[in-house]
Amino acid sequence: MIKEISGGVCAARGFQAAGVHCGVKADSSPEKNDLALILSERECAAAGVYTLNRVKAAPIYVTMDHLENGVAWGIVANSGNANACCPMSHENAEAMCLFAAQATGREAEDFIVASTGVIGQTINIQAIQTGLPKAAAALSRDGSDAAAKAIMTTDTVKKEIAVSFTVGGKEARLGAVAKGSGMIHPNMGTMLAFLTTDCAITQDMLEDALREVTAKTFNRVTVDGDTSTNDTAVVLANGMAGNGLIEWKDEDYETFKSALDYVCRRLSRAIAGDGEGASKLVTCKMTGARSEESAERLAKAVVASALVKAAMFGADANWGRVLCAMGYSKAPFRPEHVDISFESEAGSILVCRQGDGLAFDEDKAKEVLSQTEVVIAVNLNEGEDEAECWGCDLTYEYVKINGDYRT
Amino acid sequence: MIKEISGGVCAARGFQAAGVHCGVKADSSPEKNDLALILSERECAAAGVYTLNRVKAAPIYVTMDHLENGVAWGIVANSGNANACCPMSHENAEAMCLFAAQATGREAEDFIVASTGVIGQTINIQAIQTGLPKAAAALSRDGSDAAAKAIMTTDTVKKEIAVSFTVGGKEARLGAVAKGSGMIHPNMGTMLAFLTTDCAITQDMLEDALREVTAKTFNRVTVDGDTSTNDTAVVLANGMAGNGLIEWKDEDYETFKSALDYVCRRLSRAIAGDGEGASKLVTCKMTGARSEESAERLAKAVVASALVKAAMFGADANWGRVLCAMGYSKAPFRPEHVDISFESEAGSILVCRQGDGLAFDEDKAKEVLSQTEVVIAVNLNEGEDEAECWGCDLTYEYVKINGDYRT
């Protein structure tokens, strides 16, 4: 039984967080947080997944280095600058960990570091140095909200969630904060997502669970097809729930994985629905497939298509673009078997059966597609497998945000 | 020596063309052409390349069937409807060839057929039946302009070009009309391009030349990353230039291929620059590569990136997005070797050297990027190979056009 609870990234026992304004976002108002700190009171098993972009931001290399021993105590992260592709990027990422360690009485290697923002501009490391003692002083069990806000860039809503679940007879908790918005097309890693749990689990099992869940959640989100240089999802587990240590892929492991899947799925949908400029969350449900892999590939091509996304913005039931996107996805399927419906809380409308267009009520279709959550439901009628991918519509606002993001 | 001449698709000896309004575009004004006819007075060697989209429009299957014998006499094409994914698509594509044959005294199998427009709506075949005798009556040596206009959908300028060149001591000509605009991300085939030549060349050599040239021209264009269901490029060669038949990959073959490359490159740039909603042509020149294949993959990722395209719209020198797009292209390169410049007729500005950002004059960069043709020049500093790809910026207008294209 997975139950949503409050507390976000501090919901799990032994975790504190803070978010402050330090000045990395130079010209923003002082109330805009740009520095987040998350700390456990005990050592945590830790696992991360990262972008597969060949150009990786320096914080990713530093984090991979610090996680080589499989343990961590906390996370330091900033928004407003990606700390990528600058002469001092690596040194500055190391410095962030060092300053976090000095402010909290720990070692630099105990910290995971992440950055998000503009690529190619030198980060204001002095601001971070000044900010970290402030952040350390602000650490509290109520700090999730401030931390979630401190990693936002063009996000319009903060992404925060926590759940409780029972594992090995004990109540355990899992919470998270995340950011998404633009340059979102994760590939094995993802945007930024920081997850904390008090569940007792080995590093090996934690890493496996994160990889398995990421493949079916974060990696099924696309906002604009651009895989970022900074995508990072990390999970810290401090064991304070007191359950028997999860060491094998037993029932407890499955329970933990279910909770992790629940949290990551919710964050994925939140990231897609709050994509840059988005006016709606677009889900593509691909069913009746011969394999989950091909279902995923087909669904992802649909939600990634600029033409499908623009049609969703216009609430235009242009299903031909859906079939067209499936056609170039490189996944095998028989166009002449395909059924396509559009669905939302305003109802459901079948527009294509066995690959041919149907006459349908255009007004009804417009109403279905004018909701803030719409589903493109495709049945391949060829097998039992399925997959769901999430995206958003392509709007004037996306162009506006990205036509002048840097300056 | 390749020289541009007038006459478009009728520049080569023995070709006539016409474009008329027949009513496939139902609610458009009578002056909007929607039916094109191109006819040779002699039998032509003919070759085509087509979309690799798994969902292919019916006209493509009919054309492949009619070209099995390697010869054709003419082309019939409509805009306003893709004739794809409808119960009668195949029969209607066959009917278009039959009506063209009846109107010109030829056989249905002598015709190549193509359609472009909305997917999934039944084409008005009666309008085409009524229109074809009108088109046949209008066939003339001056008909290229009307035919070019008849295949336009959201194109804002017609694409038409012709060249003359000397082969085997004879003056030969090659002309073309094409359409582009949206759903443009060709893959082995391309949008619609109809090419005619009076050069004497075997079908084998013609097909090889078309494939080789398409790979380096049409297949290096992207407008929105959506590979269409209808992409088709065909070339007809009627031999009336009187040159010795090109049967081998000799000097004459190379001469013909150069002319074909010239024409296809010009059309490719025209299609990219007139992409849906585009305000500028964006070229990515990738040099210093270890292979042409990786240079092409890198350049294509850059011009296809929604974030790069939006930055080009905003004349924002956000080179981090260029490096980021290269990073997820799956082509090998060393980020720390990369130099990036922006270039246009307003000048050139180096913004990244050896993978790190440089301080640069923002006003100058804005001026460089505010021109109607801009070049993103990337030097990988690793080898001698290079490739050039073409795209356009992402604008409000693209979203507007595609938010409500169908209705």
Interface residues (C-beta under 8 A of the other chain):
Chain A: L52 N53 R54 V55 K56 A82 A84 C85 C86 P87 V118 I119 G120 Q121 T122 G182 M183 H185 N187 D224 G225 D226 T227 S228 T229 A304 S305 A306 L307 A310 A311 F313 G314 D316 A317 N318 W319 G320 R321 L323 C324 A325 M326 G327 Y328 S329 P332 F333 P335 C352 G355 D356 G357 E362 L394 T395 Y396 Y398 V399 K400 I401 N402 G403 D404 Y405 R406 T407
Chain B: L52 N53 R54 V55 K56 A82 A84 C85 C86 P87 V118 I119 G120 Q121 T122 G182 M183 H185 N187 D224 G225 D226 T227 S228 T229 A304 S305 A306 L307 A310 A311 F313 G314 D316 A317 N318 W319 G320 R321 L323 C324 A325 M326 G327 Y328 S329 P332 F333 P335 C352 G355 D356 G357 E362 L394 T395 Y396 Y398 V399 K400 I401 N402 G403 D404 Y405 R406 T407
